[in-house]
């Protein structure tokens, strides 16, 4: 009987081992194809990153050009008619105290604090 059980075991072991071997081969092939697919995706993402970095450099340079003080001054003076004020025409306003601000009125002779 022992010999008969062994032959059944060996008879079962052969197809199972072949099936496991085929499964392992297909698993290795699938894993390899997945790695290659990921490498292609990574390569495409690196190309996109390089393009975006180049675009970023161009935009930063354009921003620096637009915000250049000399250029702003030229655009303000030439394009919109703005000019630096004459020192004689500049009026400086001193900071008022809080009490003085409450006593102001649009009508002459009347103040808010008095209630007239």
C-alpha positions as CSV (number, residue, x, y, z in Angstrom):
1,X,0.0,0.0,0.0
2,X,2.8,2.4,0.8
3,X,4.1,2.0,-2.7
4,X,0.7,2.7,-4.2
5,X,0.3,5.9,-2.1
6,X,3.7,7.1,-3.2
7,X,2.9,6.6,-6.8
8,X,-0.4,8.6,-6.4
9,X,1.6,11.4,-4.6
10,X,4.2,11.4,-7.4
11,X,1.4,11.3,-10.0
12,X,-0.2,14.4,-8.3
13,X,3.2,16.1,-7.7
14,X,4.1,16.3,-11.4
15,X,1.1,18.2,-12.7
16,X,1.1,20.5,-9.6
17,X,4.8,21.3,-10.0
18,X,4.3,22.0,-13.7
19,X,1.4,24.3,-12.9
20,X,3.4,26.1,-10.3
21,X,6.4,26.4,-12.7
22,X,4.1,27.9,-15.4
23,X,2.5,30.3,-12.9
24,X,6.0,31.5,-11.8
25,X,7.1,32.0,-15.4
26,X,4.0,34.0,-16.2
27,X,4.4,36.0,-13.0
28,X,8.0,36.9,-13.9
29,X,7.0,37.9,-17.5
30,X,4.1,40.0,-16.1
31,X,6.4,41.6,-13.5
32,X,9.0,42.4,-16.2
33,X,6.5,44.0,-18.5
34,X,5.1,46.1,-15.6
35,X,8.6,47.3,-14.9
36,X,9.2,48.3,-18.5
37,X,5.8,50.1,-18.6
38,X,6.7,52.0,-15.4
39,X,10.1,53.0,-17.0
40,X,8.3,54.4,-20.0
41,X,5.9,56.3,-17.8
42,X,8.8,57.7,-15.7
43,X,10.6,58.7,-18.8
44,X,7.5,60.6,-20.1
45,X,7.1,62.3,-16.7
46,X,10.8,63.4,-16.7
47,X,10.4,64.9,-20.1
48,X,7.3,66.8,-18.9
49,X,9.2,68.0,-15.8
50,X,12.1,69.2,-18.0
51,X,9.6,71.2,-20.2
52,X,7.9,72.7,-17.2
53,X,11.2,73.7,-15.6
54,X,12.2,75.4,-18.9
55,X,8.8,77.2,-19.0
56,X,9.3,78.3,-15.4
57,X,12.7,79.8,-16.1
58,X,11.2,81.7,-19.1
59,X,8.3,83.0,-17.0
60,X,10.6,84.0,-14.1
61,X,12.8,85.9,-16.6
62,X,9.7,87.6,-18.1
63,X,8.5,88.5,-14.6
64,X,11.8,90.0,-13.7
65,X,11.8,92.0,-17.0
66,X,8.3,93.3,-16.3
67,X,9.0,94.3,-12.7
68,X,12.3,96.0,-13.5
69,X,12.2,99.4,-11.8
70,X,13.7,101.3,-14.7
71,X,11.2,99.8,-17.1
72,X,8.3,100.6,-14.7
73,X,9.5,104.2,-14.6
74,X,9.8,104.5,-18.3
75,X,6.3,103.0,-18.8
76,X,4.9,105.4,-16.2
77,X,6.5,108.5,-17.6
78,X,6.1,107.7,-21.3
79,X,3.0,105.6,-21.4
80,X,0.6,107.1,-18.9
81,X,1.9,110.7,-18.5
82,X,3.0,110.2,-14.8
83,X,5.9,112.3,-13.6
84,X,7.9,112.8,-10.4
85,X,6.4,115.7,-8.3
86,X,8.1,118.9,-7.8
87,X,9.5,119.2,-4.3
88,X,7.9,122.6,-3.9
89,X,4.5,121.2,-4.7
90,X,4.6,118.3,-2.2
91,X,2.5,118.7,0.9
92,X,3.3,116.7,4.0
93,X,0.4,116.0,6.4
94,X,1.2,115.6,10.0
95,X,-0.5,112.8,12.0
96,X,-3.5,114.3,13.9
97,X,-4.3,113.4,17.4
98,X,-7.5,111.4,18.1
99,X,-9.2,114.4,19.8
100,X,-8.7,116.7,16.9
101,X,-10.2,114.2,14.5
102,X,-13.4,114.1,16.6
103,X,-13.8,117.9,16.5
104,X,-13.7,118.3,12.8
105,X,-16.8,119.3,10.8
106,X,-17.8,120.0,7.2
107,X,-19.6,123.2,8.2
108,X,-17.5,126.1,9.5
109,X,-17.9,127.0,13.1
110,X,-19.5,123.7,14.1
111,X,-17.8,120.6,15.5
112,X,-19.1,117.1,16.0
113,X,-18.2,117.1,19.7
114,X,-20.4,120.2,20.3
115,X,-23.3,118.6,18.5
116,X,-24.4,121.7,16.6
